[in-house]
Amino acid sequence: MNDVELKKEQGSSVISARKLTRTFVDGKKEVAVLKNLDLDVITGELVAIVGASGSGKSTLLQLLGGLDQASSGDIFINDQNINGLSEKKLAKIRNQNLGFVYQFHHLLTEFTALENVSMPCLLAGWSVNDARKRSLELIAAVGLADRAEHKPGELSGGERQRIAFSRALATQPGCILADEPTGNLDEATASEVFKWLLELNQKFNTSFVIVTHDHGLADQTHRKLTLQDGHLIR
C-alpha cells in the first residue's frame, strides 16, 4: 500500500493534486518546475514542504490555492476539480474552503485586529454579530484576547502573524496554505508562532500545508515533504 492509499484509509482529502505539471518559459526554452506531481492533504493533517530556493514550493502552493493555473494535471478541493473554473467560481471556492497566510501578515493597518479577522466573514455574507463572535474566538485561540481592539501597528511581529492565522481561519476553511509564515520572524518568535499554529491545528482540526525553509519547524508537523527536481519526496 502506497502513501496515498494509506492516507485515503485514514480520512478524506481536503486538497488533492494529480499529475500536476507547471512549466515556465525561460528565454527560448521551457523549464518544468513541477513534474507530474501527486499530493493528498487529509482533513486535520499538518504538512510541511521544504526544498531549495527556486525549487517551486511557492508555485505549488499557488496552484493548490487556485491562484495560478497548472500546465497540466488536476487539482481537487473537497473533491471538486477546479481546473477551468471561472475566477468568480474559484473565488467562492477559496473563500469557503481555504485560508492563506504569507511571510508578511498583510493586515489592514487602519483596522483593529478584530476588524481584520472579521473581514472574510463579512465578505462571505455573515452577520456582524456572527463575524464578531467567530473572530473573538479565534483571537482568543492564539492568546491575544486582550489585543483584539489594537491595530497592527500596536502589535509585535509575532502578534501580527498570529492575527493573520486567526483571519485565515475565520470562515472555517478546511485547509490553510501558509507560505513561509515565520520567515520574517526571529528564531524565538518563530517558535512561539509555530506553537500557536500547532494548537490551532489541533483545536479546529484544520489542515495546514506549510512551505518553510526551517527544517526544525517542519520536523514538528505530521508529514515533511521535500520538493526536489519537480517531485515531492518523503
C-alpha positions as CSV (number, residue, x, y, z in Angstrom):
1,M,0.0,0.0,0.0
2,N,1.5,3.4,-1.0
3,D,1.3,6.6,1.0
4,V,-1.7,8.0,-1.0
5,E,-3.7,4.8,-0.4
6,L,-2.8,4.7,3.3
7,K,-3.8,8.4,3.7
8,K,-7.2,7.7,2.0
9,E,-7.9,5.0,4.5
10,Q,-7.2,7.4,7.3
11,G,-9.6,10.2,6.2
12,S,-10.9,12.3,3.4
13,S,-8.8,14.6,1.3
14,V,-9.3,18.4,1.5
15,I,-6.9,19.0,-1.3
16,S,-5.6,16.6,-3.9
17,A,-3.2,17.1,-6.9
18,R,-2.9,14.6,-9.7
19,K,-0.1,14.6,-12.2
20,L,0.5,18.3,-11.6
21,T,2.9,19.9,-14.0
22,R,3.9,23.6,-14.2
23,T,6.3,24.9,-16.8
24,F,7.7,28.4,-17.4
25,V,9.3,29.9,-20.4
26,D,12.9,31.0,-19.8
27,G,14.2,32.7,-22.9
28,K,13.7,30.1,-25.7
29,K,13.4,27.1,-23.6
30,E,10.7,25.7,-21.3
31,V,11.6,24.9,-17.7
32,A,9.4,22.4,-15.8
33,V,9.2,23.4,-12.2
34,L,6.7,20.7,-11.2
35,K,6.6,17.4,-12.9
36,N,3.6,15.0,-12.7
37,L,3.3,15.7,-9.0
38,D,0.8,13.9,-6.8
39,L,-0.3,15.1,-3.3
40,D,-3.2,14.3,-0.9
41,V,-3.8,16.5,2.1
42,I,-6.1,14.8,4.6
43,T,-8.5,16.5,7.0
44,G,-6.7,17.7,10.1
45,E,-3.2,16.9,8.6
46,L,-0.2,19.3,9.1
47,V,2.1,19.0,6.1
48,A,5.4,20.8,5.7
49,I,7.0,21.3,2.3
50,V,10.7,22.1,2.2
51,G,13.2,22.4,-0.6
52,A,15.9,24.6,-2.1
53,S,15.2,28.2,-3.1
54,G,13.7,28.2,-6.5
55,S,12.5,24.6,-6.3
56,G,8.9,25.5,-6.9
57,K,7.5,25.5,-3.3
58,S,5.6,28.7,-3.6
59,T,4.4,27.8,-7.1
60,L,2.9,24.6,-5.8
61,L,1.1,26.5,-3.0
62,Q,-0.3,28.9,-5.5
63,L,-1.6,26.1,-7.7
64,L,-3.2,24.3,-4.7
65,G,-4.9,27.6,-3.8
66,G,-6.2,28.2,-7.3
67,L,-4.1,31.3,-7.6
68,D,-2.2,30.0,-10.6
69,Q,-3.1,27.6,-13.4
70,A,-1.3,24.3,-14.0
71,S,0.3,23.5,-17.3
72,S,-1.3,20.0,-17.0
73,G,-2.8,17.9,-14.3
74,D,-5.7,18.3,-11.9
75,I,-6.4,19.9,-8.5
76,F,-9.3,18.9,-6.4
77,I,-10.6,20.9,-3.4
78,N,-13.0,18.9,-1.4
79,D,-13.3,16.5,-4.4
80,Q,-14.2,19.4,-6.8
81,N,-11.9,19.7,-9.8
82,I,-11.0,23.4,-10.0
83,N,-9.4,23.3,-13.5
84,G,-11.2,25.5,-16.0
85,L,-13.5,27.2,-13.4
86,S,-14.2,30.9,-13.8
87,E,-12.4,33.4,-11.5
88,K,-15.8,34.0,-9.8
89,K,-16.3,30.3,-9.0
90,L,-12.7,30.0,-7.9
91,A,-13.0,32.9,-5.6
92,K,-16.1,31.3,-4.0
93,I,-14.3,28.0,-3.5
94,R,-11.3,29.7,-2.0
95,N,-13.5,31.7,0.4
96,Q,-15.4,28.7,1.5
97,N,-12.6,26.1,1.7
98,L,-9.2,27.8,2.0
99,G,-7.3,30.2,4.1
100,F,-4.0,31.9,3.2
101,V,-1.0,33.1,5.3
102,Y,2.1,34.7,3.9
103,Q,5.5,35.7,5.1
104,F,4.2,39.2,5.6
105,H,1.0,39.5,7.6
106,H,-0.9,41.7,5.1
107,L,-3.2,43.0,7.8
108,L,-5.1,46.2,7.0
109,T,-3.3,48.9,9.1
110,E,-6.3,51.1,9.6
111,F,-8.4,48.4,11.1
112,T,-8.2,46.7,14.5
113,A,-7.2,43.0,14.9
114,L,-10.9,42.2,15.5
115,E,-11.9,44.0,12.3
116,N,-9.2,42.3,10.3
117,V,-10.2,38.9,11.4
118,S,-13.9,39.7,10.8
119,M,-13.4,40.8,7.2
120,P,-13.5,37.4,5.5
121,C,-16.7,36.5,7.4
122,L,-18.4,39.8,6.4
123,L,-17.3,39.3,2.7
124,A,-18.8,35.8,2.9
125,G,-22.2,37.2,4.0
126,W,-22.1,36.5,7.7
127,S,-23.9,38.8,10.1
128,V,-21.9,41.4,12.0
129,N,-22.7,39.6,15.3
130,D,-21.7,36.1,14.0
131,A,-18.5,37.5,12.4
132,R,-17.6,39.3,15.7
133,K,-18.3,36.1,17.8
134,R,-16.2,33.9,15.5
135,S,-13.3,36.5,15.3
136,L,-13.1,36.9,19.1
137,E,-13.0,33.1,19.5
138,L,-10.1,32.9,17.0
139,I,-8.2,35.8,18.5
140,A,-8.5,34.2,22.0
141,A,-7.3,30.9,20.5
142,V,-4.0,32.5,19.7
143,G,-3.7,34.1,23.2
144,L,-4.5,37.6,22.1
145,A,-7.9,38.3,23.5
146,D,-6.7,41.4,25.3
147,R,-5.3,42.8,21.9
148,A,-8.5,42.5,19.9
149,E,-9.0,46.2,19.7
150,H,-5.4,47.1,18.8
151,K,-4.3,48.0,15.3
152,P,-1.5,46.1,13.6
153,G,1.0,49.0,14.3
154,E,0.4,48.4,18.0
155,L,1.2,44.7,17.8
156,S,4.6,42.9,17.7
157,G,5.6,40.9,14.6
158,G,4.7,37.7,16.2
159,E,1.3,39.0,17.4
160,R,0.6,40.3,13.9
161,Q,1.3,36.9,12.4
162,R,-0.9,35.2,15.0
163,I,-3.7,37.5,14.0
164,A,-3.1,36.6,10.3
165,F,-3.6,33.0,11.2
166,S,-6.8,33.9,13.0
167,R,-8.0,35.7,9.9
168,A,-7.2,32.8,7.7
169,L,-9.3,30.5,9.9
170,A,-12.3,33.0,10.0
171,T,-14.6,31.3,7.6
172,Q,-13.9,27.8,8.9
173,P,-11.9,26.6,5.9
174,G,-10.8,23.0,5.6
175,C,-7.2,23.9,4.8
176,I,-4.8,26.8,5.4
177,L,-2.0,27.3,2.9
178,A,1.0,29.1,4.5
179,D,4.0,30.4,2.6
180,E,7.0,30.9,4.9
181,P,4.7,32.1,7.7
182,T,7.6,32.5,10.1
183,G,10.1,33.8,7.5
184,N,10.1,37.4,8.8
185,L,10.5,36.5,12.4
186,D,13.5,35.8,14.7
187,E,14.1,32.3,15.8
188,A,12.4,32.6,19.3
189,T,9.3,34.4,17.9
190,A,9.1,31.9,15.0
191,S,9.0,29.1,17.5
192,E,6.3,30.8,19.5
193,V,4.1,31.5,16.4
194,F,4.6,27.9,15.3
195,K,3.5,26.7,18.7
196,W,0.2,28.5,18.3
197,L,-0.1,27.1,14.8
198,L,0.1,23.6,16.2
199,E,-2.6,24.4,18.7
200,L,-4.9,25.8,16.0
201,N,-4.5,22.7,14.0
202,Q,-5.4,20.5,17.0
203,K,-8.3,22.7,18.3
204,F,-10.1,23.2,15.0
205,N,-8.9,20.1,13.1
206,T,-8.0,22.3,10.2
207,S,-5.4,21.0,7.7
208,F,-2.3,23.1,7.1
209,V,0.1,23.0,4.1
210,I,3.2,25.0,5.2
211,V,6.1,26.0,2.9
212,T,9.1,26.7,5.1
213,H,12.9,26.8,5.0
214,D,13.0,25.9,8.7
215,H,13.6,22.2,9.0
216,G,13.3,22.3,12.8
217,L,9.7,23.6,12.5
218,A,9.0,21.2,9.6
219,D,10.0,18.3,11.7
220,Q,7.2,19.1,14.2
221,T,4.5,18.5,11.5
222,H,2.7,15.3,10.7
223,R,4.4,14.9,7.4
224,K,7.5,16.6,5.9
225,L,8.0,16.5,2.2
226,T,10.9,17.8,0.1
227,L,10.3,19.3,-3.3
228,Q,13.2,18.3,-5.4
229,D,13.5,18.2,-9.2
230,G,9.8,18.8,-9.6
231,H,8.7,15.9,-7.3
232,L,7.7,15.6,-3.7
233,I,10.0,13.2,-1.8
234,R,9.0,11.8,1.7
